Amino acid sequence: MDIYVYMQGQRRGPYEKAQLEEMWKGGQIPGDTLYWHDGMPQWAVIADLFANARMAPPLPTDAGNAESMTFPAAP
């Protein structure tokens, strides 16, 4: 099934659902991205498509200043 997405002001695709799911899990797709495939009456929020898939946590707001970040000690 060919799925199209609309994000950052552009329509992109087509993608396979598996491709989009990997992108979703990797945090590459914002939760408010819209998607559509043949047979849908209108665009829908992609978060609904992957409601059961885990999205990567967001990056820290100060990601550019890695020196100030603390990380857990290695086991």
C-alpha positions in Angstrom: 0.0 0.0 0.0 1.4 3.4 -1.0 1.2 5.9 1.9 1.8 9.6 1.5 2.7 12.0 4.3 2.4 15.7 4.7 5.0 17.3 6.9 7.1 20.4 7.0 4.8 21.9 4.4 5.5 19.2 1.8 3.7 16.1 0.5 6.2 13.2 0.5 6.0 9.6 -0.7 4.9 7.1 -1.5 6.2 5.0 1.4 5.4 1.5 2.5 3.9 1.2 6.0 7.0 -0.6 7.3 9.2 2.2 6.1 7.1 4.8 7.9 6.9 2.7 11.1 10.7 2.6 11.2 10.9 6.3 10.7 8.3 6.8 13.4 10.1 4.6 15.9 13.3 6.5 15.1 11.7 9.8 15.9 12.1 11.1 12.3 8.4 11.8 11.9 6.7 14.4 14.1 3.5 13.2 15.8 1.3 15.9 14.0 2.4 14.7 10.5 -0.6 13.8 8.3 -0.9 10.7 6.2 -3.1 9.4 3.4 -3.5 6.3 1.3 -5.9 5.2 -1.4 -9.3 4.5 0.0 -9.1 7.1 2.8 -11.7 9.9 2.6 -9.3 12.5 4.0 -5.8 13.0 5.5 -5.3 11.8 9.1 -2.8 12.3 11.9 0.0 9.7 11.6 0.1 9.2 15.4 -3.2 7.3 14.9 -1.6 4.9 12.4 1.1 4.0 14.9 -0.9 4.3 18.1 0.7 1.0 19.4 4.2 1.7 18.2 6.7 3.4 20.5 8.2 6.7 19.3 11.8 7.6 20.3 12.0 10.1 23.1 12.5 13.7 22.1 16.1 15.1 22.2 16.9 17.3 25.1 16.2 21.0 24.5 19.8 21.8 25.0 21.2 19.1 22.6 23.8 21.6 21.3 25.5 21.8 24.7 26.4 18.1 25.3 29.0 19.1 27.9 26.2 20.0 30.3 24.4 16.7 29.9 24.8 13.9 32.4 24.6 10.3 31.3 24.2 7.2 33.4 27.4 5.3 34.3 28.2 2.3 32.1 27.5 -1.0 33.8 
